[in-house]
């Protein structure tokens, strides 16, 4: 199975602006117009709307609660602390911001262990003690069909750890250096890249290295993937932060935010629609204050359910 038909979402009950992550996430913006309670209610509303649209599109959604013992403003983005794989593996990741480590949720891990077949848990969290970080499918963009994984180097994406986990999973790692207009590393690979059903959305302005660009185009060609190249401005509109899923009947559905959908050109949307349906939902509050979009809100479940 190359694309998930089940995702896990977290109800954002303590959502807000996270000062710790704002140091390197330029997508985050403080909102002084709304009270903390209003921000919270808006985030919950946006999360429920996305959940309902996914369910209506015949995608299974596990809608879970965040770790109530802690204040976790970014818990709405569960894809950073765990990933699941179709070889019955669950991976737990080391995260840069200390307050994000509290998102790891023993009750949720137990739920996954009780509901799905898990043969191995790979716990990478001790690397936090060595100041080495790898933030799940924020750092790693997997091409499950071709067993390739892209990782763009940043403080949150350690090359050694990316190589280690991919070797264990049987994937080839392609290292990129995505930077913004100030030559600062982009905090997560998944705001610059999304691998879809027969196409790839990839930032091109953010990739300064000619050899990396060449490697990317060779990858498109070798694997017969239609490239949809996005600009720096489209990256800021979260066009790269989309996620390809499939329905229970294996129909492809590309999920994204309304912001992203509106930022794509008509031609780009037509190209995507040749390969996949599109589902978009408005998550303005979560995007602007949390600095992440739809892809970050969805943790794919590739595990087989227990009978």
N, C-alpha and C positions, 0 to 999 in steps of 0.2 A: 504494500500500500504506500504510494508516494505522497499522498496528501491525506490529512486527517479528516475524519467525519465526526469526531468528538473533540470538543474543546473544554477547557476549564476556565471559568471566570471567577473573580473574587468581587463580592459586593463591597463597594468602597465606603465603609462606615466610619473611617477616620481620615478621609481624603483631605489633602490641603497642600500648601506650598512647602516643599522640603528644602530648607536652606542648605543642608549637607550636600545634596545632589546638584544644586544650582551652580556650584563652583565650576563644573565642567559641562553642564547641560544648558546650552544657550537657547534651547527651545522653551525653557521654563520662563513664565512671566508672572510677576506678582499682580494680584487683582485687589485694588483698594476700594473698588466700588461696592463689592459684595461682602457681607459679613461671613465669618467662618462657617456659620450654620447654613447660610444661603449657598455657599460654595459646595458644602457637603450634600445638601439636598439636590442641587443641580447635577452633581457627579452621580449620585444614586439614580436619578431619573435617566441620565444618558446611558448608564450601564444597563439598566433594565430594558431600555429601548433597543439597544444593540442585541442583548440576549434574546428578546422577543422576535426580532427580525431574523436572527440565526435559526431559532426554533421553527419559525414560519417557513424558512427555506430548507427545512428537513436536515438540519445539522444538530447533532446532540450537544446539549450544553449542561455541564456540571456547574451549578451556581453555588459557590461555597462562601463561607464566612472567613474574614481575616482573623489573624491571631489576636484575640481580645485581651490578652495580657499586656499588650504593648500598644502605644500610639504608632501606627504604621501608615504615614500619609501616602506612600507609594504602593500599598498592597494591591491596588487595582492592576498592577503590572506583574503578574505571577510568572511570566515567561523568563524572568531574569534569575530566579532562584532554583528552578528545576526544569528538566526536559525529560521526555519519555521517548522510547525507541522500540521499533517493532521486533527487536531481539529480546524483548522482555526486560529491558534495562531502564532504571530510573537514575538520573544523574542529578546530584545536588551541587550547586556552584558557589564559589567564593565571591562575595560582593564587596565593592569598594566602600560604600557609605555604611558606617557602623549601624545607623538606625534602620537601614534596609535589611540587615541580617536578621532582625526580629520578625521579618515576614515569613521566614521558614517556620512551618507550622506542623508540629508533630501529629496533631489530630488529622490534618489533611494527608500527610504521608501515610498514616495508618489506614485512612479511608481508601487510598489508592492501593495499598497492599492487600486490603480485604476485598476490594472490588475487582482487581485486575491481576493477571498473572505477572508477577515480578520475580525474575530469577536472580537478578543482581542489582544492588544499589551501589553506585559509584559515588562516594562522598568526597568531593574535592574541597570542602569547606575549610579543612585545616590549613590550606594555603593562605588564608587570610592572615595567619600569624607570620607569614613570610612576606606580607605585602604583595602577594601575587593574586590577580583577580581575573575572573572570566565570568561574564554575566549572562549565562544561558544563551537563549536564542536572540538576545540583544547583541551579544558579541559574535555569535555563530549563525551564519545563514546557510542552512543545509539544502543541498540539492540531493534529495533522497533517491531519486531515480538513478542518477549517475554517480552516486557515492562521492560527492565532492562537497567540501565545506569552505566557505569564505569567511575570513576573519580580518577585520581592519584594526590595526594596532592603535591602542589608546591606553590610558591609565587603567581602564576597565577591561582591557582585552590583552592578556599576556600570551605572547607567541608560543612559549614553551608549553603552557597549559593547553592551548588550542591544539597544538600538535599531539600532545599526550592523549587527550580524550578522543581525538579523531582516529588516532592509531588504534586505540582500544575498540572503537566502534566500526573500524574498517573503512574509514573515509580518507580521501586525499585532502590535505589542507592547502588552500591558496591564500597567501597573506597579501593584504592590500594596505595602502596607506591613504585613507580618505581624510582630507583636511578641509577646513572651511576657508573663507576668503582671507582670514588672518593667519593662515597656515597652521592653525591649531587642529590637532587630531579630532575628528568627529567622534563623539562619545560612544556611539553604538553603530555597529555595521548595519543593523537592520533599518536605520533611517535612510540609508543610501542604496539599499538593494532588496529585491524581492524576487524569488524564483517561482515562476508560475507554470501552468500547464501548456508547455510549448512556447513560452516567452519568458523574458527576464526584464524586470524594471531595474535600471542601474543608473546611478549618478555618474556623470562623466566629467562635469566641471570640477568636481571635488577630487579627482584623481590626477595628480600632477605628473606622476611617473609614466613616461612613454612605454617602458617595458611592461608595466602593470596594465596599461591600456591595451597593449598588444595581446597580452596573456588573456585579458577579458574577452577581446574580440575573437581570439582563437577558441576560447571556451564556447562562446555563442555558436560559432560555426561548426565545431566538432560535434556538439550535442544538438544541432538543428533547432536552436532556440531563437525566436524572433526578438531582437533587442528593442526595448522602449527606453530611450535615453532621456534622463531627466536633468534639468538645470539645477543650479544652486538654489534658485528661488523656489523651484518645485520641491526640493528637499525640505525647505523651511515650511512648505505646505503639507508635509508628511506624505508625499506621493510614493516615496520609497518604503514607507512603513505600512505596507499592505500585506495581507496573508492569503495565500491560496489554500482553500479547503475543498472538500467534495461532499456532496449530499450523501444520504444513506443509499441512494441509487447510483452513486459514483458520478454524479453530474458536477463538473467543476464550478466553483463559486469563488470569485476573488473578493475578499472583504477589505474595506477601507473606510476612511471617514468622509463625511460630506466635504470637508475642507479639501482633502486630497482629490476627490472626484471632480470638484469644480476647478482645480488647478491643472488637471490634465487637459491637453488640447483635444479637439474633436477627433482629429486623426488618431491620436494615441488611444482614446477610448474605443474607437472602431477596431484598432489592432487588437486590443485586449479582448473585445467582444467576439473576435474570430475564434478565440481559444477558450473563453470562459464567460459565464454569467458574472455580473458585478452586483455586489450588495454593499450599499454605503449607508452610514448612519451618522447623525450629528453628535459629536462629542466635544464641542467647543471648549467647555470648562475643563474637562480632563486633559485635553491637548495643551491648552495655553498654560494652565497652572502646573500640571504634572510633567509636561514636556515630552509626552509619549502619545502614540496614537493607537489605532485599532489593533495592529499587530502585537503591540506590547500588552494589550489587555487579554490576549488569547493564548493560553498554554495548550499546545496540541497534545492529545492523548492517542498515542500509537499502540498502546498496550492492548492485549486481548482480554476481554472480560472473563472473569471466572464463570464457569457454567452454573 
